[in-house]
Amino acid sequence: QVQLVESGGGLVQFGGSLTLSCSASGRTFSNYVMGWFRQAPGKEREFVAAISRSGGSTARTDSVKGRFTISRDNAKNTVYLQMNSLKPEDTAVYYCAADRAAQLSIAEGLYDYWGQGTQVTVSS
């Protein structure tokens, strides 16, 4: 089992920045691909970004490229999502997730463990 706890969400103005953190416990953190997903009101949950076990490879959905950066610190068992130039359409509950597979995945169904989510609200 892996327990994931997100933090860092909140209310921010259009164009502002936030950094989300996700702390993991329970198993060897570096054995997991880590991902961030989000779910806006009335919409399905969608992939945002993922990072490989070592942190050497990342993937991001097109709508956040150039604005969001995913990173991890395996010594601290933590994955981060740095979000810049935030827009109202980024408003959502953000979830981190852990995948035991060796390769990066954008598929929600392949992730094994999920956090409880943290709300990000961007005002216009």
N, C-alpha and C positions, 0 to 999 in steps of 0.2 A: 504494500500500500504506500501511496505517496499522498501527503497532505499538502495542499497548496492554498496560500493565503495572499490575496491581492491587497494592495494599498496604494494610496496616492491619488485616487480620484477626487473629483470636486467640481466646483463651478468656476468657469474661466470665460473671459471675454473673447470674442472673435479675434483671431490673430495671436492669441496667447499660447502659452506652453504649459505642459504638465508632464511629469515623469511617473509612470506607474511602476510599481515593484511587485514581484511575486516571489514569496519565500516558500521554499520547499523543505519538507522533512519526511523522514520515514525510510527512504531508500537512497542509494547513491545517486545524487543529483546529476552527475556527469554522464550517467547511463541513459539519459532521456533527452530526446529532442523536445524543445519547448516551443509552445505557440501561444499567440494572443488571438482571441476572437472577440467579436462584439455583437451585441444585439440591440438594435434600435426599437423603440416602441412600435408595435404592429408589424415588425419585420422578422424574418428568420435570422438566426445567428449566422455570422459570416466570418471568414478568415481575414485576419489583419496581417500577421507576420509570424514567422517561425525562424528558429535558429538551431543549428546542428549541435551535437553533443559537445564538441570542442569550442564552438562559437565561430568556427572558420567559415561557415556558410550560412547565408540568410536568405529569406524569401519575404516579399511583401506584396500585398495586393496593389494594383495600379493606383487606386485612389489615394494611397498614402505615401507613395514613392516620392522622395524629395522632402517629405515632411516628418515622417516617423522613422525612428531607428530602434531596432531590437538589439539587445546585448545581454550578456550573461556573465556572472562571476561565479565560477564553480567552487571557489574557495568559500564563498558566502552562501552557496545554495540559493542564489537569487537570479531571476531574469527580470530585465527592465524593458520598458517601452517608453522611449523619449518621444514626445509628441509636440511638434512645433507647428506654427501657423494654423492653429486649430480653426475649424469651421463649424457652423451649427450642425451640419450633416454628420459631424463626428460624434454627436451626442448619442450615447448608448451606454449600456452596461458592458464593461470590458471583463473578459474572462481569460485567465491563463490556463494552459493545459499541458499535460506531459504525455509523451508518446514513447513507448519502449522500442519502437522500430529504429533501425539504424539510419534511415534516410529521412530527409525533410518531407513533410507532408502538409498540404493545405486542406486535406479532407478532415472535416470535423469528426467523422465516424471512426477515424483511425487513432484518435487520442484516447488514452486510457483513464486519465485522471483529470479532474477539473476543480478549479477553485470556485468560490461562491460568487465572485464578481464584484466589481467596484464601479460606481456610477460616475460617468463623465458627462458634464453638461456644458455646452458651449453656447453662450448668449450672443445674439447678433447686435 
